[in-house]
């Protein structure tokens, strides 16, 4: 939203009111009326917007607009003032139409410097902390959505087909899959373009064997030689599938550990898996030769300094090859955002305030500690993890001495935070 609004304002200043600007995306689907209130935004697409956009492009962008389902636009009210309004919602692409109505990626339209995809960089850890391995890079989806409804997550808001104010991502949970044949065609395209470092962006790739097994087996059979990473819940990892993942080139699995305290984790509807299982699952994944990205969140509503310390202690104990550490945000579209608004919790007053690593980052306070304390603890915990000798030894042992030095250089960069007085 930060960059999109800046671009929209610049386009309006350059081209004037004749240019129609349309916004689509997760934040738009979560708060369509708020986005439409911006002077530089003329139209919004609700949910994923596939059919709405198709019909919008066939319209005259004028008196047709009231008849297009799944959009919001500005009517001319009294004295000519624009009045934001939402039309009736449109459906999302159904499972049986995925291959036809979402037929693939326009890789050939992406900009590049010398060869395709060389302007796109993999995550540093995905490239084994080597700058040289970060390009070319691509990311694809083989499915959309998630079957779960964690309080802090807004992913499923793009499935929204109900514009009522109380609706959040948990009301639209569910997954849709492209066929393994479609996925195979897309993988072949990026392989031909020279991509080896590939992200499978699905929210829950390691869940439905019916889909992931033929996708991965095709990668093995075709010998694509990808270095891939993808997501899994801790409680959906199947030991008997890990060999196929590894042979297909899935060298990293991202796990949502979230919190070290079981009660804190249960309070945000993360599920009932126990800490002992987390340890066992991590060992099982590592035994298969697969690296782990563990994800942690500090500042859940029931967190205090003690429970946040438990989360850090668990992270240090697991000592996975990568760890993401987030301050808890009430992301628009998530159940937590609805809870925050209902309870009058202070929310960020800018889009930058929702950005985890930004100068203006403003996470939620908890029942016990302030926003500033959450942010301070998160930044301190991150430094503790990435400067921990045990972790640096792991990086050196697995990836090399130069890669260890790269991590040390990364950890030397400290974020500045407005909330902390920087």
N, C-alpha and C positions, 0 to 999 in steps of 0.2 A: 504493500500500500504506500509506503514511503516513496519509492521510486516511481510507481505508477501515477501517483498524484502529481509529482513534480513534472513528469513527462506530459501528462494531460494538460496541466496549466501552461506549459511552454507551447504546446500545440495550439491551444486556444488563443494565446497571445499572438502567435504567428499567423494563424489561419482564420481566426475570428469565429463568430457564432455559426457560420455555415457548416463547419466541420462537426459531425456528430461523433461523440466519444462514448464508447460502451465499455463497462467494466464487468468482469466475470471472475469467479474464484471463491475460495473458502470464506474469506472475510465478507465478501459481497453477499454470499448466501446466508451468512450468519446475521448480518445487519444491513439488509438492502436499503432500508429507508435512510439510514445514517449516511451510507455511501452516496445515495442519490441526492442528498442534500448539498453535496459539494457543487459549486458553481460550474466546475469544469467537467462534470459527469452528466451526460444526457440520458443514458439508458443503462440499466443493470440487467444482467441475466441471472435468474434464480437457479439454484442447484448447479449441475454441471453445464447446463445451458446449450446442449448439443442441438436439440430440436428447436429451441427458441431462436438460436442463432441462424439456423437453416431458414426458418420462416422470416426472420428479420431481414435477411439478405434478399429475400424475394419481395419485400415490401417497398413502399415509397418513402419510408422513414418519416412519414407525416401522419395523415389521417388514418393510415393502416394500424398505427401503434396500439390503439385501444383493443384491437381484435387479436393480438398476438399473445398467446398464453406463455407464461413463464418469464415475463419481463416486467420491469418497472420503468416508468418514464415520467416526464414532467408535463402535466396538463397546463393549459393557460387558464389561470383562475381570475378572480376579480382584478380589474385594473391591469391585466396582463401579467400578473405575477405567476411564476412557475409553481405548480403544486405537485410535489412528488406523489405518485400513486403506483400501486402494484396490481397487475392483472392476475387472473386466476393462474395457479401453478401449472406447469407442464411436467410430464413424466420424465424419468431418467431413461437411458437406453436399457431395454430389458436384456436379460441374459441371452436370449435367442437371437438378438440383433447385434451383439457386440462386434463380431467380425465384419459385418456389413456396414453398420452405421458409425463405427470407430475403426476404420480400415487400416490404420498404420501411421507411422511417423514420416514427416517430410524431412528426412535427414539431409536431402540435397539442398534445402533452403536455408540451412543453418550457416551463419558466417564462419569463415576460417581464414587463417593467415597464409599458410603454404599448402596445407592438405586438410581434408575434412576432419572436423572435431578437434583440431589442435588448439582451439581457443578455450576448450573446456577442460577443467582440472578435477581429478579425483580427490576425495578426502586424503589428507596427508597420510593418515594411518593405512588407508586402503592401498596406497602406493608404498607400503612398508617404510614410511617415513623417509622416502627418497624423492627429492624434487624431480629427478629425471624420469620417473615412472608415472608421473601424474597425467600426462597427455599421450595420445588422444584418449578421450574418456567419453562414455555415454551412459545414460540411465534410461531404463524402460520399465513399464508396468506390464505384468501378466494378468493382474486382477485389479479391481477397484473396490475400496471399502474394507470394512472389518466387521466381524461377527460380535465383537465385544463392545462394551460401552463404558470405558473408564471415565471417571469424573473430570479428569484433567485434559481429555482428548477431544478435539473438534473435527477429526478426520471425516467422519460420516456426515457432516453438515452439508456436503455437496450432493448428498442423496435426498435432500429435503424436498418434499412435495406438499408441505403444509406451511403456509406463511403466518400462522398464528404466533404471537409473541413468545409464548411459553415453550415453543419447540426448540430442542437442542439436538446435538449430534446423536445422543443416545436413543432418540426416537426414530432414527433412520439407519440403524445398524443393518449390515448385510453385505455380502460379497457377490460380485459378478466377475466372471472369468472370460478371458479370450480363450479360443481353442488352442491346444498345443501346436496345431499346424500353423496357426497365425503367428504364435510366438516364435516358432522355428524360422519362419520367413523373416521376421524382424531381426532375429539374432544373426542370420546369414548376412543381412544387409550391413550390420555394423562390423561383422567380422571381415567382410570384403573391404570395408573402409579402413581397416587396420586397427580397429579397437581391440584391446585386450583387457583393459581395466574397465569393468562393467558393473554398474549397480542395478540390482533388481529392486525397484522402489516399492513393491507391494507392502502394504501395512502388515500383512500376515502371510508371507509366502509359505512358510513351513507349517501348514495347517491341513490342507486338503490333498491327500496323496493322489487322488484321481487326476489332479492337474499338475502338481509339481513333479511327480515321477516321470511322465512322458516328456515333459519339458527338459528335465535334467538328463534323461537317457538319450534324448536327441542330441544334446550338447556333447555327450560322451561319444556317441556314434559318429557324429560329424567331425570330431576332433578340433573343436573351435579354439581350445587353449585359452579360455577366458580366466581372468582373476576376478572373481565376483564376490559381492557381499549381499546379504539380505536379512530380513527381520524374522524373529520368532518370539513367541512368548516362552517363558521359562517352562510352563507346563504343557507345551505342545511339541517339544523336542522328542523325536522318536529315535532311540538308539539304533534301531535296525535300518534307518534311512541315512544315517550320517556317512556311511561309506559311499553311497551314490552322490551325496552332496560334494564330498571331497573329490571324487573322481571327475565330477563335472566342472570342478574349478571354483566351487564355493569355499573360499579360504577364510571368510569371516562371517560370523553370525552375530547379529545385534540382538541383545536380550534386554527386555524391560524389567530390571530388578526393582527400580524406583526407590524403595525405602528399606532400611535395615530392620525396622520395627514392624512386626507382623500386624499389630493393631492399627498402626498408622496406615499400612498398606490396605488393610481391609476397609478402612473408613473411606477410601477413595475408589471403592468397587474394583480394585485391581484383580481380586480373585483370592483363592484360599491356599495357594501354594505356600509351603513352609520353607523357612530359611535353610533347613537341612537339605531340602530338595534342590535349592539353588546351588549349593555347594556341589552336590552330586551331579547335577546337570552340567555345571561348568567343567568338572573333571571328565565327564563323558565326552563332551565336545572337544576338549583339548586332546583327549586320548585318540580321537579320530583325526588329529592333525589339523584341526580348524581353530582359528583364532577367534577371540570373543571381544565384541564391543559391548560393555555393560553400561546401561543407562540408569542414572540416579537423579532424583528430584529432591531438592531441599525446600522446606517451607510448606508442606501440606498443612491443612487446617489444624490437625492435632499435633503437629511437630512442636518441640521445644529444643533447646540447645542440647539436651541429653539425647533425644531421639535422632537429631541430625548428626550428632557424633556417632551414634550407632550405625547410621548409614555410611558415614565415612569409614568407620572401623571395618564394616563388611566389605567395602570397596578395597581397602588396603589388604584385607585378608584374601579376597578372591584374586587380586592382583592380575586382572585380565589385561590382554595386550592393548586394549584401549578402553577408556572410560569417558562417557559424556556426563557432565554434571550441570543440571539446570536449576535455576531458581523457579519456584512454582508460580506460574502465571495463570490467571483466569482468562484463557484464550477465548475470544469471541466465537460462539458456536458450541462451546463445551458446556456440559452440565454445571461445571464450577463457575462459569461466567454467569449463568442464570442464578445460581445460589448467591454469588457475590452481589448481584444487583438487587435481589430480593432482600438480602440482609443489610444492604447499605454499606458494604465494604468498599474502601477506596480503590478505584481502578485507575490505570494510567490515563492521563489527559492528552496523550499523543500516541501516534502509531509507534514511534521510537520507544515509548515506554513498555511496549509489549515485546520488544526484541531482547532476547536473553543476554546477548553480549554487548549491547549498546551502552553508550555513555548515559543515556536517560532511562535505562532499564529500571522498572519499578514493579517488583514482584508483589504478591499478596502478603500481608501480614498473617500470622497464625493466631490462634487463640492465646498464645503465650509470648510471642516475640514479634518485634516490629519488622516492617519491610526492610529497613536498613540492616537489621541484625541478620535477616535471612540472606540478603545479598552479600554481606560481609563474610558470613560463614561459608557460603557457596564458593566465593573467590578464594578464601583461605584453604578450603578443602581441595580445590582444584590444584593449587600450588603444592599442597602436601602430597597429593597423589603423584604428580608428574615430576616432582623432585625427590621422590622416595627412592633410596638406593636399590631396594629390591625390585622396583619397577624398572629403573634404568638398567639394571643387570639383565632383566628379562628381555628388554629391547635389544641390548647388545648381543645377547646369546642367540636370539631368534633372527635378528635382522642385520646386525653388524655394528662396528664401532662408529662409523660415520653417521649411521642412523641414530645411534645414541646421542651423538653430539647435536644432531638436528633437533632431537627432542629437548635437550638441555637448552638450546637456543630458543626454542618455542616457549619453554617454561619461564625464560628470563623476561618475557614480555608480560607486563602486568596491566590489566584493564583499568582504565579510569572510569569512575562512577560518580555521577552528579549527586546521587542519593547519599554517597559516603563523603561528600565534601571535596572531591577532587577538582 
